[in-house]
Amino acid sequence: MKVLVLGSGGREHALAWKLAQSPLVSDLFVGPGNPGTSSLTLTNGKQVQNVALVTNDFQSVENVLLQYAIDMLVVGPEEPLVMGITDFCKNREGLENLLVIGPDSRGASLEGSKDHAKAFMTACRIPTALYRTFTCGQYAEACLYLDSLEPPYVLKADGLAAGKGVLIEPDLVKARAGLKEMMEGKFGAAGNKVVVEQFLRGTEVSVFILTDGTHYKILPEAKDYKRIGERDQGPNTGGMGAVSPVPFADRSFMKKVEERIIRPTLEGLARKGCDYRGFLFFGLINCNGDPYVIEYNVRMGDPETESVMMRLQGDLAAACYSLKTKTLDKMSLSAAENHCVTVVAVSGGYPGTYQKGYAIKGLDQVKEANVFHMGTSTTPQIVTKGGRVLAVSATGPTLLSARELAYRELSLIAYTDMVYRNDIGEDLMDMKYS
């Protein structure tokens, strides 16, 4: 089977790393990929190949699909899914037998519009925070709604904003100012509508499933760390680290997740006539033992994937390919009895302005962890290219051992203006795992 992973970040590197372990995969391509993906080797000895394409240029993607006779396309990022790449491929001559791992545009609207997602949850009676949505011309009405809520205040840009379109403001003055900035274009067109939400107190957890629209497999859960600063200080980022498993996500909690959230979501999608085949991410919060949905993502998270794939047992390629015949229930996927800690190294200044092109040293010294490339390029040495640069993922029999190993291996890497959090997983150290 020939497989193409679409994307160029750490999530795509981790997916390619896991897919490369399948004996079913004869050739694996990553487009456009990164220096890390091209270093992977398949079970048959072939190298994974990076291919030049533009992820949001569907003609560019189609050319690669046809050129290499791809059997399965695994879509990493959300934007091409929201733009309708699955619909596009279904209607192209020569791609009739292609399996796309990712929903059509109707399913992808769960992530493409937070207002749509909240309305869907409300209709399906899925537990979530109270909310109202306002357009740019409704600033006064939105402020009145803010007055009715208790602090802190949650403001979300309706559309895609690269994981940064959420503001959590501690007081009413800052909330009104943040709302004004969003309505005046802080997040571009993504903020043409703003969802104002009730703040839910608790601990967050990311739950992932792979589904063929009827059956589903729950993948290892994870907790990610969004804020740039330690103790969750500073602005939101795309993610500064992740930990898996999460101590409170025990059998009792996950039973509630299945009964109250996963099954009603899939049933709601089916009622809408959506043939959802792919990954589905539930951003949840544990409020006194009860799960509430903060958001949906219609793909795997980043950097959670870099922890999830390290703990996932089973043939991911075979499980994905079973979506074609809706036989996912016959596949075996499970979580290893270990712990994984992922620490993200970023460029100084991120999530604001940052410099790039700095040489990365020490990658060859890392022997006991996986280094997933998030924002790197080769010129010809490997250099920084993005705000988030590398994700170092290490496993161990305990959270403490995995954490110590991840930080020890990360200390072997260096580049100018390298920044990372030193507290990833620290908040979970005193929690008991079931």
C-alpha positions in Angstrom: 0.0 0.0 0.0 1.3 3.5 -0.9 0.5 6.1 1.6 0.8 9.9 1.5 0.8 11.9 4.8 -0.2 15.5 4.1 1.6 18.2 6.2 5.0 19.3 7.5 4.9 19.5 11.3 5.5 17.4 14.3 2.0 15.8 14.1 2.8 14.6 10.6 6.3 13.4 11.6 4.7 11.3 14.5 2.0 9.9 12.2 4.6 8.9 9.6 6.8 7.4 12.3 3.9 5.1 13.4 2.7 4.3 9.9 6.3 3.4 8.8 6.1 0.5 11.3 3.4 -1.3 9.3 4.4 -4.1 7.0 1.3 -3.2 4.9 3.0 0.1 3.8 5.2 -0.5 0.8 5.9 3.2 0.1 5.4 6.2 2.4 5.4 9.8 1.2 5.1 13.0 3.3 4.1 16.2 1.6 5.8 18.6 2.0 7.3 16.9 5.0 10.4 18.0 7.0 14.0 16.9 7.7 12.7 14.4 10.3 10.2 12.7 8.1 12.8 12.0 5.4 15.0 10.2 7.9 12.4 7.5 8.6 12.7 3.9 7.3 10.0 1.4 6.4 9.9 -2.2 7.5 10.9 -3.2 3.9 14.1 -1.0 4.2 12.8 1.8 1.9 13.3 5.4 3.0 10.2 7.7 3.6 10.2 10.3 0.8 9.3 13.9 1.2 7.4 15.3 -1.9 7.0 18.9 -2.9 3.4 20.2 -2.7 1.3 22.9 -1.1 -1.1 21.5 1.4 -3.9 23.9 0.6 -3.4 23.7 -3.2 -5.6 20.7 -4.1 -4.3 20.6 -7.6 -0.8 20.3 -6.2 -1.9 17.5 -4.0 -3.7 15.7 -6.8 -0.6 15.8 -9.0 1.3 13.9 -6.3 -1.5 11.4 -5.6 -1.6 10.5 -9.3 2.1 10.6 -9.9 2.8 8.1 -7.1 -0.4 6.1 -7.4 -1.3 6.7 -3.8 -3.8 4.3 -2.1 -4.4 6.2 1.1 -4.1 9.9 2.0 -3.7 10.8 5.7 -4.5 14.4 6.2 -2.6 16.0 9.1 -3.7 19.7 9.3 -7.2 21.0 9.7 -7.2 23.7 7.0 -7.3 21.4 4.0 -10.0 19.4 5.6 -12.1 22.5 6.3 -11.5 23.6 2.7 -12.9 20.3 1.5 -10.0 18.2 0.3 -11.9 15.0 1.0 -14.8 16.2 -1.2 -12.3 17.2 -3.9 -10.7 13.8 -4.0 -14.0 12.0 -4.2 -14.8 13.8 -7.5 -11.5 13.6 -9.3 -10.9 11.2 -12.2 -8.2 8.7 -11.3 -8.8 9.0 -7.6 -12.0 6.9 -7.4 -10.2 4.2 -5.2 -8.3 6.6 -3.0 -9.1 6.4 0.7 -8.9 9.8 2.5 -8.4 9.7 6.2 -10.3 12.8 7.2 -13.9 14.0 7.1 -15.6 15.8 4.3 -16.3 19.5 4.6 -19.6 18.9 6.5 -17.8 16.9 9.1 -14.9 19.3 9.2 -17.2 22.1 10.1 -17.0 20.8 13.6 -13.6 22.5 13.7 -14.1 25.1 11.0 -16.8 26.9 12.9 -16.9 27.0 16.7 -20.4 28.5 16.5 -21.5 25.5 14.4 -19.8 23.1 16.9 -21.6 24.6 19.8 -24.9 24.5 18.1 -24.3 20.8 17.2 -23.4 20.0 20.8 -26.6 21.8 22.0 -28.7 19.9 19.5 -27.2 16.5 20.5 -27.4 17.3 24.2 -23.6 17.0 24.6 -22.3 18.7 27.8 -20.6 21.9 27.1 -20.3 25.5 28.4 -23.1 28.0 28.0 -22.4 30.4 25.2 -23.7 33.0 22.7 -22.3 34.0 19.4 -21.9 37.6 18.1 -21.0 39.2 14.8 -18.7 42.2 14.4 -21.6 44.6 14.5 -22.9 43.3 17.8 -20.2 44.6 20.2 -22.7 46.2 22.5 -24.9 43.1 22.8 -21.8 41.0 23.4 -20.7 43.3 26.2 -24.1 42.9 27.8 -23.7 39.1 27.7 -20.3 39.4 29.2 -22.0 41.3 32.1 -24.1 38.3 32.8 -21.2 35.9 33.2 -18.8 35.3 36.1 -15.0 35.9 35.5 -12.8 34.8 33.9 -14.2 35.3 30.4 -13.7 33.1 27.4 -13.7 34.6 23.9 -13.2 32.4 20.8 -12.8 33.4 17.2 -15.3 31.4 15.3 -13.0 30.2 12.5 -9.6 28.7 12.2 -6.8 30.7 13.9 -3.9 28.2 14.1 -4.7 27.3 17.7 -4.4 30.8 18.9 -7.9 32.2 18.5 -8.9 31.9 22.2 -8.7 34.6 24.8 -9.3 33.9 28.5 -9.5 37.3 30.3 -9.5 37.7 34.1 -11.7 40.7 34.4 -14.5 42.5 32.5 -12.4 45.4 31.4 -9.8 43.2 29.7 -12.6 41.0 28.3 -14.3 43.9 26.6 -11.0 45.1 25.2 -10.1 41.6 23.9 -13.6 41.3 22.4 -13.1 44.7 20.6 -9.7 43.6 19.2 -11.2 40.3 17.9 -14.1 42.1 16.3 -11.7 44.6 14.7 -9.6 41.8 13.1 -7.0 40.5 15.6 -7.5 37.0 14.1 -8.5 38.1 10.6 -11.6 36.6 9.1 -11.6 33.9 11.8 -13.0 36.6 14.1 -15.9 37.7 12.0 -18.0 35.9 14.6 -17.0 35.6 18.2 -18.2 32.9 20.6 -18.5 34.2 24.2 -18.5 31.3 26.6 -19.0 30.5 30.2 -15.7 29.6 31.9 -15.5 26.0 33.1 -13.2 25.1 36.0 -11.3 21.9 35.9 -8.4 20.0 34.3 -8.3 19.5 30.6 -7.7 16.3 28.7 -7.6 15.5 25.0 -9.4 12.3 23.9 -8.9 11.0 20.4 -10.8 8.4 18.3 -10.3 6.8 14.9 -13.7 6.2 13.4 -15.2 4.7 10.2 -18.5 6.5 10.9 -20.0 3.5 12.6 -17.3 1.9 14.8 -14.6 3.7 16.7 -11.3 3.0 18.6 -10.3 5.2 21.4 -6.6 6.1 21.2 -4.4 7.0 24.2 -5.5 10.2 25.8 -3.2 13.2 26.5 -3.0 16.5 28.3 -1.4 19.4 26.4 0.0 22.7 27.7 -1.0 25.7 25.6 0.5 28.7 27.4 4.0 29.9 26.5 5.0 30.4 30.2 5.5 28.0 33.1 2.5 27.6 35.5 0.3 28.4 32.4 1.3 32.0 32.2 1.4 34.2 29.1 -0.4 33.9 25.8 -1.7 30.8 24.1 0.4 28.9 21.7 0.0 25.9 19.4 1.1 23.8 22.3 4.3 23.6 24.5 4.1 20.0 25.5 2.0 17.0 26.2 1.7 14.1 28.7 0.0 10.7 28.2 -1.8 9.0 30.0 -3.8 11.5 32.2 -4.4 10.2 35.8 -8.1 11.1 36.1 -9.0 9.6 32.8 -9.8 6.3 34.4 -12.4 3.7 33.4 -15.2 5.5 35.2 -14.4 8.9 33.6 -13.9 7.4 30.1 -17.2 5.5 30.4 -18.9 8.9 30.8 -16.9 10.3 27.8 -18.2 7.4 25.6 -21.8 7.6 26.8 -22.2 11.3 26.9 -19.9 12.6 24.2 -18.4 10.1 21.8 -21.5 8.1 20.9 -23.8 11.1 20.7 -21.3 12.9 18.5 -21.1 10.0 16.0 -24.9 9.6 16.1 -25.4 13.3 15.5 -23.1 13.2 12.5 -24.9 10.2 11.1 -28.2 11.9 11.4 -26.8 14.8 9.4 -25.8 12.4 6.7 -22.1 12.9 7.3 -20.0 9.9 6.5 -17.2 10.7 8.9 -14.0 8.6 8.4 -10.9 9.7 10.2 -9.6 11.0 13.4 -11.8 13.0 15.8 -10.4 15.0 18.7 -12.4 15.9 21.8 -11.0 18.7 23.8 -12.5 18.0 27.2 -12.5 19.4 30.7 -13.0 17.4 33.9 -15.5 19.3 36.1 -15.7 17.5 39.3 -15.6 14.1 37.6 -17.9 15.0 34.7 -16.6 15.6 31.2 -17.6 18.7 29.2 -16.5 19.5 25.6 -14.5 22.6 25.1 -13.9 22.0 21.4 -13.8 19.5 18.5 -10.8 19.0 16.2 -11.3 16.9 13.1 -7.7 15.6 13.1 -5.0 14.7 15.6 -3.7 17.4 17.9 -0.1 18.8 17.9 1.8 18.2 20.2 -0.5 15.5 21.6 0.1 13.2 18.6 3.8 13.1 19.5 2.8 11.5 22.8 -0.1 9.4 21.6 1.8 7.7 18.8 4.6 6.8 21.2 2.0 4.8 23.4 -0.2 3.4 20.6 0.0 -0.3 20.1 -1.2 -2.0 16.9 -1.0 -1.4 13.2 -2.1 2.1 12.5 -2.0 1.8 8.8 -4.1 -1.4 8.8 -6.6 0.3 11.1 -6.8 3.4 8.9 -7.3 1.3 5.8 -10.1 -0.6 7.4 -12.1 2.7 7.3 -12.6 2.0 3.6 -14.7 -1.1 4.3 -16.1 0.1 7.6 -14.4 -2.9 9.4 -12.6 -0.9 12.1 -14.2 -3.1 14.7 -12.1 -6.0 13.5 -8.8 -4.0 14.2 -6.8 -4.0 17.4 -5.5 -0.7 18.8 -4.6 -0.2 22.4 -2.5 1.9 24.8 0.9 0.7 26.1 1.3 0.4 29.9 3.8 3.2 30.0 4.0 7.0 30.2 5.1 9.6 27.6 6.2 13.2 28.1 6.7 15.5 25.2 8.4 18.8 25.5 8.3 21.4 22.8 11.3 23.7 22.0 10.3 27.0 20.4 11.9 30.1 18.9 12.5 33.0 21.2 9.7 35.6 20.8 7.1 32.9 19.9 4.0 33.2 19.7 4.9 36.7 18.6 7.7 37.8 16.3 10.7 35.5 16.1 13.9 34.9 14.1 14.6 31.8 12.1 17.5 30.1 10.2 19.5 29.2 13.4 21.5 26.0 13.1 20.3 23.2 15.4 23.0 21.3 17.2 23.0 18.0 19.1 20.2 16.1 17.2 22.6 13.2 16.6 23.3 13.0 20.4 19.7 12.1 21.3 19.5 8.3 21.6 16.8 7.6 24.2 13.9 9.8 22.9 12.2 10.6 19.7 12.7 14.1 18.2 9.8 15.1 16.1 10.4 18.0 13.8 7.8 20.8 13.9 9.4 23.8 12.2 12.8 22.9 10.7 14.4 23.0 7.3 17.7 21.8 5.7 20.1 24.4 4.2 22.1 21.9 4.1 22.3 21.7 7.9 19.1 21.5 9.9 17.9 25.0 11.0 15.0 26.5 12.7 12.1 27.5 10.4 9.0 28.0 12.6 7.8 29.2 16.0 7.6 25.7 17.3 10.8 23.9 16.3 11.1 20.5 17.9 9.1 18.1 20.1 11.2 15.7 22.2 9.1 12.7 23.3 10.3 10.1 25.8 8.6 7.1 27.5 9.1 5.4 30.8 7.4 3.1 33.3 6.3 6.2 35.4 5.5 9.8 34.7 8.6 10.8 36.6 10.9 8.6 34.7 9.5 9.7 31.3 9.7 13.3 32.3 13.3 13.1 33.5 14.3 11.4 30.3 12.6 13.9 28.0 14.3 16.8 29.7 17.7 15.0 29.8 17.5 14.3 26.1 16.3 17.8 25.3 19.3 19.3 27.1 21.5 17.7 24.4 20.0 20.0 21.7 20.8 23.6 21.3 20.1 26.5 19.0 20.1 30.3 19.3 17.1 31.7 21.2 15.9 28.2 22.2 13.0 28.4 24.7 11.0 25.6 26.4 8.9 25.1 29.5 10.5 23.3 32.4 7.2 22.2 34.0 5.5 19.9 31.5 3.7 17.2 33.5 4.7 18.7 36.8 1.0 19.4 37.7 0.2 15.7 37.3 2.9 14.4 39.5 0.8 14.2 42.7 -2.3 12.7 40.9 -2.8 9.0 41.3 -3.1 6.8 38.2 -5.7 4.1 38.3 
